[in-house]
Amino acid sequence: MQLTKKYKVHPTELQKDMLWELSNACTYLYNIALSERKDTWKNDKKSISYTKQQNDLPQIKEGNPDINILYSKTCQMVLRKLDANYKLFFGIHKNGDKKA
């Protein structure tokens, strides 16, 4: 039984540029959210939840026009990925793997 099928994509130069722009916007949002988490922990010794960052998305998008090209669902997926990475990192670190 075949569950997936692979297709090779041949984007035009314009499509490649747009894909890179979207990728850069996602990376920029990820770094902004990560920086917010680090700064909050450094200053207040509190962690930020995914829900708080999701609720702050309109203000983040308003202050950063580069992110406005992303759909809100895409932004939420980026924040979910950051939250999952954070939980995974600190879960591994807490269990004794000091290389994490």
C-alpha positions as a printed Julia matrix, in Angstrom:
100×3 Matrix{Float64}:
  0.0    0.0     0.0
  1.38   3.39   -1.02
  0.58   6.17    1.44
  2.5    9.02   -0.11
  3.6   10.08   -3.51
  6.55  12.35   -4.28
  6.44  15.01   -6.94
  9.39  17.03   -8.14
  8.58  20.73   -8.16
  9.97  23.04  -10.83
  9.24  26.57   -9.61
  9.84  29.61  -11.77
 12.35  32.25  -10.67
  9.5   34.4    -9.34
  8.14  31.47   -7.34
 11.61  30.69   -5.98
 11.99  34.28   -4.85
  8.6   34.21   -3.15
  9.39  30.92   -1.41
 12.67  32.37   -0.1
 10.83  35.48    1.08
  8.28  33.37    2.95
 11.03  31.22    4.45
 12.93  34.31    5.62
  9.76  35.78    7.15
  9.16  32.55    9.08
 12.76  32.52   10.3
 12.48  36.17   11.34
  9.29  35.48   13.32
 10.89  32.44   14.97
 13.9   34.52   16.03
 11.7   37.34   17.36
  9.66  34.89   19.43
 12.79  33.1    20.66
 14.35  36.42   21.65
 11.18  37.34   23.55
 11.33  34.05   25.46
 15.03  34.5    26.31
 14.6   38.12   27.4
 11.59  37.33   29.58
 13.47  34.52   31.3
 16.59  36.64   31.73
 14.7   39.62   33.19
 11.77  38.06   35.07
 12.7   34.37   35.48
  9.34  33.51   33.9
  8.6   31.48   30.81
  6.24  32.52   28.03
  3.58  30.14   26.79
  2.6   29.47   23.2
 -0.82  30.98   23.93
  0.63  34.29   25.09
  2.84  34.56   22.03
 -0.07  33.63   19.78
 -2.19  36.36   21.38
  0.66  38.83   20.81
  0.87  38.04   17.07
 -1.15  41.09   15.92
  1.24  43.43   17.76
  4.27  41.55   16.46
  2.99  41.73   12.88
  2.12  45.4    13.29
  5.64  46.25   14.41
  7.36  44.1    11.78
  6.06  44.62    8.24
  8.29  41.82    6.9
  6.05  39.3     8.68
  2.83  40.67    7.16
  3.26  38.46    4.09
  2.59  35.39    6.26
 -0.89  34.05    6.89
 -1.9   33.87   10.55
 -2.0   30.05   10.45
  1.59  30.03    9.2
  2.63  32.31   12.06
  0.87  30.02   14.52
  2.7   27.01   13.09
  6.04  28.8    13.54
  5.19  29.58   17.17
  4.03  25.99   17.77
  7.33  24.72   16.38
  9.27  27.04   18.69
  7.2   25.89   21.67
  7.77  22.22   20.79
 11.52  22.8    20.36
 11.67  24.58   23.71
  9.83  21.76   25.48
 12.0   19.12   23.81
 15.24  20.93   24.65
 14.4   21.46   28.3
 12.97  17.94   28.62
 16.22  16.43   27.38
 18.3   18.84   29.48
 16.23  18.09   32.6
 16.72  14.34   32.13
 20.47  14.68   32.42
 21.8   15.15   28.89
 24.07  18.14   29.49
 25.07  18.3    25.82
 21.57  19.46   24.9
